[in-house]
Amino acid sequence: MSEQYRTILAAGAEALGLTLDEKVMAQLLAYHQLLIKWNKAYNLTAIRDPLEMVSRHLLDSLSIATLIRGQRFIDVGTGGGLPGIVLAILYPERSFDLLDSNGKKTRFLFQVKTELKLANVAVHHCRVESHHPEQLYDGVLSRAFATLEDMVQGSQQLLADDGRFYAMKGVYPTEELSAVQKTYKVDACHPLDVPHSDGQRHLVVMSKQR
């Protein structure tokens, strides 16, 4: 079965224009196994099918890999580490902070960081509003966060002046976009083509109005 996961992951990454070396592939598959194992007790994701996890979690997270810019990122409301852990594995030279208010989820993330020896990952167990880092971030990522307005309001203190918000969404979020355009500039809304996954996906990129 693990060979099937590897095949789907490799083909999906290739379709996204990514080449995964052996170490990255092994770490992504190890993370996938930890997600399956811990999900039974910790309810990290509603998706129970391991094959579906490959497409809807790993490949979905990888679908934004070529669209993010900068060195220092934070994934707010990261849950089981999506997309933050996946991107941290892909980009060991960049740093990824993972923030969640759910203690079970951050315990899982500490376990992943330790087992996979991810030196570029830091885990924060708190609410996004109460996180005030010494150094601001080039990118604030979110995948399953609330509305764009809530994301911006809750995490605007995290963003460097020239940084960007990267919000992963399903269908094109017309109403949400109009609500944030007063204070933030929408730089792009990229349609995402996630291999082996049905339904629309978009990445909204926003920055501070100059």
Order of alpha helices (4+ residues) and beta strands (2+ residues): alpha-alpha-alpha-beta-alpha-beta-alpha-beta-beta-alpha-beta-alpha-beta-beta
